[in-house]
Amino acid sequence: RTKLWDQHGYNNAGDWMRFNCYVTNTVAWDRILVGEKLDRMPESEQAVYDGEIGYAHLKVMARTADVVGNAFDESKLLPLAKENSPGKFYYKSLHYRHSVDARSYSNEQAELAENRRLSLSPSAELRCALLWSRWRASLASATIGCSSSATRTLWSSLLAAVSPPTCTSPPPSRP
């Protein structure tokens, strides 16, 4: 480990790879992890060279090896990698992780569930869509509340004829 990245002024190997290989942070760290765990997966490495599995399978193996530590057993995962697509193999690896260390896996899943959240960024189009939906719902409820059929018909035709507004307001400025 030369830490060449440090000599070039980068904070870590991932940063060096991001800027010099033009990849995302996730891709950079996945590649580094595969490189670090490759000595624990010699048969999987050969399976990639032989075309039996792809790099995506190898990445899932490396992540699994990283999480389960010394409990990693390539001989149990490689047949699953050969039989399944990378996506399905990922889920099979989760089952493997659970079988190796159920408590840690359960804690990890509980933490994921605890920390999930929905985030919406404000935009002019979103505000227009919400206002349009609210206005249309108000108009629809007014139509339902009408007592005469002529008035209901009038409101219904008005509701059907009106198209949503085109949002031309500028996006909100950033603080």
C-alpha contacts under 8 A as a table, 3 or more apart, distances in Angstrom:
res1	aa1	res2	aa2	distance
3	K	6	D	5.43
3	K	7	Q	6.99
3	K	13	A	7.45
4	L	7	Q	5.14
4	L	8	H	6.52
5	W	8	H	5.19
5	W	9	G	6.52
5	W	10	Y	5.39
5	W	11	N	7.42
5	W	12	N	6.26
5	W	13	A	5.63
5	W	16	W	5.68
6	D	9	G	5.13
6	D	10	Y	5.27
6	D	11	N	6.46
6	D	12	N	6.69
6	D	13	A	7.95
7	Q	10	Y	7.55
10	Y	13	A	7.38
10	Y	15	D	6.17
10	Y	16	W	5.81
11	N	15	D	6.41
11	N	16	W	7.78
12	N	15	D	5.47
12	N	16	W	6.53
13	A	16	W	5.08
13	A	17	M	6.18
13	A	32	I	7.88
14	G	17	M	5.13
14	G	18	R	6.09
14	G	25	N	6.72
14	G	28	A	5.41
14	G	29	W	5.64
14	G	32	I	7.39
15	D	18	R	5.06
15	D	19	F	6.32
15	D	25	N	7.45
15	D	28	A	7.90
16	W	19	F	5.54
16	W	20	N	5.95
16	W	21	C	7.99
17	M	20	N	5.21
17	M	21	C	5.24
17	M	22	Y	7.25
17	M	23	V	7.12
17	M	28	A	5.83
18	R	21	C	5.66
18	R	22	Y	5.29
18	R	23	V	4.88
18	R	24	T	5.82
18	R	25	N	6.04
18	R	28	A	5.98
19	F	22	Y	5.33
19	F	23	V	7.23
23	V	27	V	6.12
23	V	28	A	6.27
24	T	27	V	5.28
24	T	28	A	6.19
25	N	28	A	5.17
25	N	29	W	6.27
26	T	29	W	5.35
26	T	30	D	6.03
27	V	30	D	5.08
27	V	31	R	6.20
28	A	31	R	5.30
28	A	32	I	6.32
29	W	32	I	4.94
29	W	33	L	6.03
30	D	33	L	5.09
30	D	34	V	6.19
30	D	59	K	6.58
31	R	34	V	5.11
31	R	35	G	6.23
31	R	59	K	7.61
32	I	35	G	5.08
32	I	36	E	6.21
33	L	36	E	5.00
33	L	37	K	6.15
33	L	59	K	7.89
33	L	62	A	6.37
33	L	63	R	7.28
33	L	66	D	7.98
34	V	37	K	5.24
34	V	38	L	5.77
34	V	58	L	7.08
34	V	59	K	5.94
34	V	62	A	5.27
34	V	63	R	7.83
35	G	38	L	5.29
36	E	39	D	7.33
37	K	40	R	5.48
37	K	41	M	6.80
37	K	62	A	5.70
37	K	65	A	7.09
37	K	66	D	7.47
38	L	41	M	5.07
38	L	42	P	6.49
38	L	45	E	7.04
38	L	62	A	7.44
39	D	42	P	5.98
40	R	65	A	7.98
40	R	74	E	7.66
41	M	44	S	5.28
41	M	45	E	6.22
41	M	61	M	7.99
41	M	74	E	6.17
42	P	45	E	5.05
42	P	46	Q	6.32
43	E	46	Q	5.08
43	E	47	A	6.14
43	E	74	E	7.70
43	E	78	L	7.83
44	S	47	A	4.85
44	S	48	V	6.34
44	S	53	I	7.79
44	S	58	L	6.76
44	S	74	E	7.56
44	S	78	L	6.39
45	E	48	V	5.24
45	E	49	Y	6.55
45	E	58	L	7.40
46	Q	49	Y	5.01
46	Q	50	D	6.09
47	A	50	D	4.94
47	A	51	G	6.08
47	A	52	E	5.05
47	A	53	I	5.77
48	V	51	G	5.08
48	V	52	E	5.92
48	V	53	I	5.09
48	V	54	G	5.54
48	V	55	Y	6.66
48	V	58	L	7.71
49	Y	52	E	7.75
50	D	53	I	7.90
51	G	54	G	6.84
52	E	82	K	6.10
53	I	57	H	6.18
53	I	58	L	7.65
53	I	81	A	6.54
53	I	82	K	5.70
54	G	57	H	5.37
54	G	58	L	6.66
54	G	86	P	7.75
55	Y	58	L	4.92
55	Y	59	K	6.19
56	A	59	K	5.05
56	A	60	V	6.43
56	A	86	P	5.79
57	H	60	V	5.20
57	H	61	M	6.30
57	H	81	A	6.12
57	H	85	S	7.92
57	H	86	P	5.19
57	H	89	F	7.09
57	H	90	Y	7.87
58	L	61	M	4.97
58	L	62	A	6.16
59	K	62	A	5.08
59	K	63	R	6.24
60	V	63	R	5.16
60	V	64	T	6.14
60	V	86	P	7.75
60	V	89	F	7.69
60	V	90	Y	6.05
60	V	93	S	7.44
61	M	64	T	5.05
61	M	65	A	6.08
61	M	74	E	7.90
61	M	77	L	7.50
61	M	93	S	7.70
62	A	65	A	5.01
62	A	66	D	6.08
63	R	66	D	5.05
63	R	67	V	6.27
64	T	67	V	5.19
64	T	68	V	6.09
64	T	72	F	7.37
64	T	93	S	6.79
64	T	97	R	7.08
65	A	68	V	5.47
65	A	69	G	5.62
65	A	70	N	7.83
65	A	71	A	7.97
65	A	72	F	5.26
66	D	69	G	5.52
68	V	71	A	5.58
68	V	72	F	5.82
68	V	97	R	6.63
68	V	100	V	7.35
68	V	101	D	7.41
69	G	72	F	5.89
71	A	100	V	6.72
73	D	76	K	5.74
73	D	77	L	6.94
74	E	77	L	5.23
74	E	78	L	5.86
75	S	78	L	5.62
75	S	79	P	7.20
76	K	79	P	6.58
76	K	80	L	7.44
77	L	80	L	5.25
77	L	81	A	6.27
77	L	93	S	7.23
77	L	96	Y	7.84
78	L	81	A	4.96
78	L	82	K	6.24
79	P	82	K	5.11
79	P	83	E	6.28
80	L	83	E	5.15
80	L	84	N	6.08
80	L	89	F	6.49
80	L	92	K	7.27
81	A	84	N	5.43
81	A	85	S	7.21
81	A	86	P	7.18
81	A	89	F	5.67
82	K	85	S	8.00
84	N	87	G	7.86
84	N	88	K	5.81
84	N	89	F	5.45
85	S	88	K	5.30
85	S	89	F	5.88
86	P	89	F	4.93
86	P	90	Y	6.13
87	G	90	Y	5.21
87	G	91	Y	6.91
88	K	91	Y	5.29
88	K	92	K	6.35
89	F	92	K	4.83
89	F	93	S	6.05
90	Y	93	S	5.07
90	Y	94	L	6.49
91	Y	94	L	5.02
91	Y	95	H	6.56
92	K	95	H	5.11
92	K	96	Y	6.33
93	S	96	Y	4.83
93	S	97	R	6.10
94	L	97	R	4.99
94	L	98	H	6.20
95	H	98	H	5.06
95	H	99	S	6.21
96	Y	99	S	5.05
96	Y	100	V	6.22
97	R	100	V	5.17
97	R	101	D	6.11
97	R	102	A	7.30
97	R	105	Y	6.66
98	H	101	D	5.34
98	H	102	A	4.47
98	H	103	R	7.82
98	H	104	S	7.93
98	H	105	Y	5.47
98	H	106	S	7.59
99	S	102	A	5.89
101	D	104	S	5.70
101	D	105	Y	6.26
102	A	105	Y	5.15
102	A	106	S	5.95
103	R	106	S	5.12
103	R	107	N	6.14
104	S	107	N	5.07
104	S	108	E	6.10
105	Y	108	E	5.10
105	Y	109	Q	6.22
106	S	109	Q	5.12
106	S	110	A	6.14
107	N	110	A	5.05
107	N	111	E	6.16
108	E	111	E	5.11
108	E	112	L	6.24
109	Q	112	L	5.04
109	Q	113	A	6.24
110	A	113	A	5.11
110	A	114	E	6.11
111	E	114	E	4.99
111	E	115	N	6.14
112	L	115	N	5.31
112	L	116	R	6.22
113	A	116	R	5.53
122	P	126	L	6.75
122	P	127	R	7.33
122	P	172	P	7.66
123	S	126	L	5.24
123	S	127	R	6.32
123	S	171	P	5.78
123	S	172	P	6.75
124	A	127	R	5.16
124	A	128	C	6.17
124	A	167	C	6.83
124	A	168	T	7.91
124	A	169	S	6.20
124	A	170	P	6.67
124	A	171	P	5.34
124	A	172	P	7.16
125	E	128	C	5.03
125	E	129	A	6.06
125	E	167	C	5.90
126	L	129	A	5.04
126	L	130	L	6.13
127	R	130	L	5.15
127	R	131	L	6.08
128	C	131	L	5.08
128	C	132	W	5.92
128	C	165	P	7.45
128	C	167	C	6.27
129	A	132	W	5.04
129	A	133	S	6.07
130	L	133	S	5.10
130	L	134	R	6.11
131	L	134	R	5.04
131	L	135	W	6.06
132	W	135	W	5.12
132	W	136	R	6.00
132	W	164	P	6.38
132	W	165	P	7.35
133	S	136	R	5.13
133	S	137	A	6.05
134	R	137	A	5.14
134	R	138	S	6.22
135	W	138	S	5.09
135	W	139	L	6.21
136	R	139	L	5.08
136	R	140	A	6.07
136	R	159	L	7.27
137	A	140	A	5.01
137	A	141	S	6.16
138	S	141	S	5.20
138	S	142	A	6.20
139	L	142	A	5.03
139	L	143	T	6.27
139	L	155	W	7.59
139	L	159	L	6.87
140	A	143	T	5.05
140	A	144	I	6.38
140	A	156	S	7.64
140	A	159	L	7.21
141	S	144	I	5.07
141	S	145	G	6.20
142	A	145	G	5.09
142	A	146	C	6.46
142	A	155	W	7.80
143	T	146	C	5.46
143	T	151	T	7.82
143	T	152	R	5.31
143	T	155	W	5.48
143	T	156	S	6.41
144	I	152	R	7.11
146	C	149	S	7.53
146	C	151	T	6.42
146	C	152	R	5.64
147	S	151	T	7.50
147	S	152	R	7.42
148	S	151	T	5.43
148	S	152	R	6.33
149	S	152	R	4.93
149	S	153	T	6.03
150	A	153	T	5.09
150	A	154	L	6.22
151	T	154	L	5.00
151	T	155	W	6.20
152	R	155	W	5.18
152	R	156	S	6.00
153	T	156	S	5.05
153	T	157	S	6.11
154	L	157	S	5.31
154	L	158	L	6.20
155	W	158	L	5.02
155	W	159	L	6.07
156	S	159	L	5.03
156	S	160	A	6.20
157	S	160	A	5.07
157	S	161	A	6.03
158	L	161	A	5.14
158	L	162	V	6.23
159	L	162	V	5.68
160	A	163	S	7.81
